[in-house]
Amino acid sequence: MGSDNLTITPQALADGAADAPLLSEGAAVDVPILTVDLDGDVDAVTCARAGERAWASDRLLVGLRRGRGEPSPALWDLLSALDTTIAAQSSPAERFSVAAHDPEAAIGDLHAAVRQNVHSSLVLGQVLKLSEHLPVPAAIDVESLAYSCPAGSTSIHRRSRTR
């Protein structure tokens, strides 16, 4: 998967577009974030399959809705499986959605932030997925484990550079 292909359709997601290994040769993170364009017509079966793939993905998957109005009922399975969705307008019913005046610019900003903080972004995405349905004490444990990861990897990296 090349880094120039950062936007996919729900059909492509359902067909496995986000399934490529997260790590490329040399263990570098390859394409940590993908945008899923949600503006086209998508049937319920494709949305359900795309949602299943999204739940299993190690990548950050962010929906993009440029249009206004409520999403189609078919999109609900997919919206709930994506890490978040940036939309021109969101409603209280769309708890996974963030409204932005310019959704495309917001997606660009998000991609840039993830590229600058790849590992922290991926850890955050996994914490949110893992802890969503956990009781509060267990979710706090997951968050605490994740919080210690960057500090631990930084100290290991510093130690290896000083040898």
N, C-alpha and C positions, 0 to 999 in steps of 0.2 A: 504494500500500500504506500503510495507516494504522498509526501507532505503537501503536494499541490491539490490533492483531492480531499478537501476538508468539509465539503457539503455533500450530503447524501440524501436520497429520498427514503421514505418509509419502506418502499418496495426493496430498495438496495439493502437497507438494514435487515429486513425480513429474510433476504437472500444471503446474509452473512457478511456484508461489507465491513462490519466492525469486528469481525472474528479473527482477523489476522493477528499474529503474535504482537503483543505490546512492545516487546524488546526486539531490536534489530541485532545484527551481528555486532559483537563487542558490548552487548548488554546496554546499549543506548535506548532510551525510550523513543519509539517511533510513533508519531501521530498520537499524542496523548488526548486530543479532543476532536470530536467531530460534531458538525452541525447537521441536524436532521430538518430538512425543509418540509414544513407541515402545511403549506398553502395549497397543495394539489388535492385532487379527489383521491381518497384511499378507502378501500372497502374494509369492513370489519375484520375479515379473516386475515388480511395483510397486516392490519394494525395489531391484532392479537399476536401474530407471529413476530412482528417487529418488537413488540413489547417484551416477549419472552427472550429474544436476543439481547435487548437492551439490559434486562435484569442481569444477564450473564456476562455482560461486557466489562472488561477491565478499564476501558477508555471512559472519559467523560463524554456524555452524549447530551447535547443541548438542542432543544427544539427551537425553531424559528417560525413565528407566525406574524407575517406582515399585515394580514387582513384584520379587519375589525369584526366584532361580533363573536358569538359563542362558537366554540369548536364543534364539529359534527360529533354526534354520539359515538361514531366509530373510532374517533381519535382518543377517547378517554383511556382505554387500555394502554395506549402508547404514551400519552402524556404522563400517566402515573409511573411509568417505568423509566422515563428519561430523568436525568439528574436535575434538570430544570428546563424551562422554556422561556424564551424572551419573546414578548409579543407587543404589538402596537397597542393593544388594550387587553387587560385581564379582568376577570370578574372574581368576586369572593369565592365562587365555586371552584375556581382554578387555583388551588393552593400551591401547585407546582409551577406557577407562571409568574413572571416578573414583567410589569409593563415598562416600556421604554418609548420615549418620543421617537427615536430613530433606532428600531430594532437591529438593523444591519450594522450600524456603528457600534451598538452595544455588544453585538456578537464579535466584532473585530477587536474591541477592547478586551473582551473576555479571552479570546484566543491569545492575544498578546500577553495578558497576565499569566495565563497557564504556561506559555512558553518560557516566561521568566521564572516561574516557580513550579516546574513540572512535578517534582516529587511531592511537594506539599499539596498541590492541587489534586493529585491522584489519591493521596491519603485522605484528604477531606472528602472527596467523592465517595470513597469506600466507607468512611465513617458514617456519612449520611445514609447510605444504602443499608449498612448493617444495623444501624441503631434505630431506624425508623419505627419498627414494631416491637422493640425491646422495652421491658420495664425501665423506668428511669435509672435505678441503680446500675443495671447492666449496661445501659447506654452510656452512663458516665464512665464506667470501666473501659468501654471501647474507646471513648474519647481520650481518656487518660493514657491508654496504650499508644494511641496515634500521636498524642502530643509529645511523648517521649521519643518517638522515632526520629524526627529531624535533629534533636539534640544529640541522640546517640550516633547518628550517621555523621554529624559534623565532628564529633570528638574522634571517631574512628578515622575520618578523612584527615584530620589534623595530625593524629598520631602517625599515620602512614607517610605523610609528607615530611615529617621531621626525622625519619630514619635515614 
